[in-house]
Amino acid sequence: MSGFGLLELTVLAGDVGRVVDARFEGGKLVVEVDRGGVRVSGYYTGKPPIEPLIVTVNGEDRVTLVDNIVSLDYDVAEGSFRELKVLVHPVVYVNTILYAILAYTPIALIARSQG
């Protein structure tokens, strides 16, 4: 799984950017994505790209999509996103691998058994 995630982020993701703003207007999710200094903005009506999409913080609803890295399919003529997919940052895979190595090495097992 970690190899797939790294490959997806670096090669297969296609057009990638960071979500800088996401809000609901008129029942549509309006998203602004920074693609390395170029910002694109449009609406998205597809399947939620992240769960939960909305959280309530101090009585205020916030869209959790902001600051996530996404792969996207943007239709310039329509000003809309045909697809948004949240990508997992490679550090998550690296941390998982390191934890597995450290948690199950003989030294870790000995340390656990001794206390």
C-alpha positions in Angstrom: 0.0 0.0 0.0 2.8 2.5 0.8 4.4 2.0 -2.6 1.1 2.6 -4.3 0.5 5.8 -2.3 4.0 7.2 -3.1 3.5 6.3 -6.8 0.1 7.8 -6.9 1.3 11.1 -5.4 4.4 11.5 -7.6 3.4 9.9 -11.0 -0.2 8.9 -11.4 -1.9 11.8 -9.7 -1.9 14.1 -12.8 -2.9 17.6 -12.0 -2.2 18.2 -8.3 -2.7 21.2 -6.0 -3.5 22.3 -2.4 -7.0 23.4 -1.5 -6.8 27.0 -0.2 -10.6 27.6 0.2 -13.7 25.5 0.2 -17.2 26.6 1.1 -20.8 26.0 0.2 -22.7 28.5 -2.0 -26.1 27.8 -3.4 -25.9 24.1 -2.4 -22.7 23.6 -4.3 -19.2 23.1 -3.0 -17.0 26.0 -4.3 -13.3 25.1 -4.2 -10.1 27.1 -4.8 -6.9 25.1 -5.5 -3.4 26.4 -5.7 -1.4 24.6 -8.4 2.1 25.9 -7.7 1.3 29.6 -7.8 -1.7 29.3 -10.3 -5.1 29.3 -8.6 -8.1 27.7 -10.1 -11.6 28.1 -8.6 -14.8 26.4 -9.4 -17.7 24.3 -8.1 -17.7 20.6 -7.4 -20.9 18.5 -7.2 -19.4 15.0 -7.1 -18.9 12.5 -4.3 -17.3 14.1 -1.2 -13.5 13.8 -1.6 -13.0 13.5 2.1 -15.0 12.2 5.1 -16.3 14.0 7.0 -16.5 16.9 4.6 -17.9 19.3 7.2 -17.1 19.6 10.9 -18.4 22.0 13.5 -15.8 23.9 15.5 -17.0 26.3 18.2 -20.4 26.4 16.7 -19.1 27.2 13.2 -19.3 24.7 10.3 -16.0 24.3 8.5 -15.1 22.3 5.3 -12.3 19.9 6.1 -11.0 19.9 2.5 -9.0 23.1 3.1 -5.2 22.6 3.2 -5.4 19.0 1.7 -3.4 18.0 -1.3 -5.7 16.9 -4.1 -5.5 15.5 -7.6 -8.0 17.2 -9.8 -9.7 17.2 -13.2 -10.6 20.9 -13.9 -12.9 21.9 -16.7 -11.8 25.4 -17.8 -14.8 25.9 -20.0 -17.3 25.1 -17.3 -15.3 26.5 -14.4 -15.9 23.3 -12.5 -14.0 20.3 -11.0 -15.0 17.0 -12.6 -13.0 15.2 -10.0 -11.3 15.9 -6.7 -9.4 13.2 -4.8 -7.6 13.8 -1.6 -4.0 12.4 -1.7 -2.3 11.0 1.4 1.0 12.8 2.1 4.0 10.5 1.7 5.1 11.1 5.3 2.1 9.1 6.5 3.5 6.0 4.6 7.0 6.6 5.9 5.8 7.0 9.5 3.8 3.8 9.2 6.8 1.8 7.8 9.1 3.2 10.5 6.6 2.4 13.3 6.2 -1.2 12.0 10.0 -1.6 11.9 10.6 -0.2 15.3 7.6 -1.9 16.9 8.5 -5.4 15.7 12.3 -5.5 15.8 14.0 -7.9 18.3 15.2 -4.9 20.4 11.7 -3.5 20.7 10.3 -7.0 21.6 13.0 -7.4 24.3 12.4 -4.0 25.7 8.6 -4.7 25.8 9.1 -8.0 27.6 11.4 -6.4 30.2 9.0 -3.7 31.2 
